[in-house]
């Protein structure tokens, strides 16, 4: 029913842009600048659609999108589902719990089964790094990585970049501080590659036990990369501060002495934000532990873009789905 | 028994210092003549012109999977693979089900070897019951039953006191302990080498310190107990240094390195493409390390710090590897690529021929003192066991796992072009010849 009321016009994507050729979107590392530009400009067109009264088009009519989540998720899965439906795609949602996965079916068999059912684009979240890459190798349908272990979460980083650009314009020379459990964070990694590509200064900040020490060492000499265990120093002159979720099990595993200690040293709060540049933007990939990595007044303060991130996520994911479907049609 | 003449090859044996073009004549399971043409005519002739004629290779570390994991490999299939790889003696690691932790289990293994093995197989017995790391196995009985070494294989003895007791008993028995040196508190959860690459890929890393700490501990225990400690598959630069230091101080330590760790680095997990492949066939334990580690392993081998090249041949079924990287079984099917990678490294100038051959023959034979059991093992001597390998050092070939005799097709080298190939093997007086060389031989004769 929604389909019949949706305008039949395709999104207004600039015709001069480079074409999208990738079958899958697995990571931001290795994405070319022009590919990033194509996604973000397409996301602009999608945001325009979302502002229309109906907010839907039929561009992906006949395309089947499946979400396959081996980990819990609220916003990412819902965001992809809304994005796919806004483009007129058919959507199938699967979770590992309560499916054949629980009966011991292998990842590759599951993926092949979905392909046989007729899925064109599979959005996958998985606790094992590289699982979407393995799946992509065994399937001709398109894979979108919705987060794999500690590795990557490309659509989150793209929506973060999209959101930052809306407020700052170019990110060249801007200082983006990512604070928290960098070691285990796929969001931090995916943001790193995108932001370095944009010419931003990226600062990784967190306790020594939660920093990827080898990756940091390998990036020393990259002019725009910085790191610190001192949040006050890191935040000084920041244009964006992105707090990461602190998993409570990090304390159980001895990676932090206590949550209290973490809060004291690394919570993003008003006092610390005062050291940043005026108008500093505060971001968080969600879900937030308010009162732990971010204070409630900052989480919901005027500088917080947390809700805007979520809203932009739909437009960015629409763009990614649209581009991948377009490449498939060719 | 058929008599065999290997004609016109370069006979090369670092242990005896022989390096000369000539013939090797084998009859009644013994080497009857070396260097000079024999008086008798042979039943079979192997033309070895342009090839190396070497002592049969001795592998101190291989997984034959039987009993318990026959879907991955059997004694018959894996010793056929060993044969084709030039390995005429193989030490079978004890991670079977049940594991050889008692004399009857060893007797059962020996009967299976006698019945099914294509090459000489020597059993390695467990250090602890069930390889559980809690109570010692009856080591004296295992030694009496024929075990050439003790090891809990991939389950290192975490309890240092238990390891000390095992060493005290093993020292008394004169049997080496082959230890996978790994401190589990440090390596737990790690699926590749900890480093910038593991952190880029988001895979949990096993740090070099896990191996280094365990090597240091075990050397200290060997020094106190006088046990013969054999360090299995050393993979770190610092580990090599510790072994060199222990040897310099006269501690009875030996060490092995795998062809995989000599040839590959952690980059194999990424694969050859611009995007990471998460190649589960490159998952191995200990993990493939950094290029600096690989260089140090080569240097350690050249310097004689590392005594042996051991395959750690670890066949797996396809489904053990067709999965997420961190769920894949660790191990590489190595028998049939070992010569290819090693001779490729010789061709590149990374390794010397004499080093490689010694580490495949006399080096391992001496590390496990196998000469007491098999006179002449690891050398070519008149009257000695007829274990001979013919290697063509210059032929280029492409790795095709589907052509492996091993059930395990799990190798990160699929499609890789290597130089050097086994052309013929005599194992215990019985000849195996590669089909292609048969054709080539016929063609040469008909001309």
Interface residues (C-beta under 8 A of the other chain):
Chain A: X26 X27 X29 X30 X106 X107 X108 X126 X128 X129 X130 X131 X133 X134 X137 X138 X148 X149 X150 X151 X152 X183 X186 X189 X212 X214 X215 X217 X218
Chain B: X194 X195 X196 X198 X199 X200 X201 X202 X203 X204 X205 X274 X275 X276 X277 X278 X280 X319 X322 X323 X324 X325 X326 X327
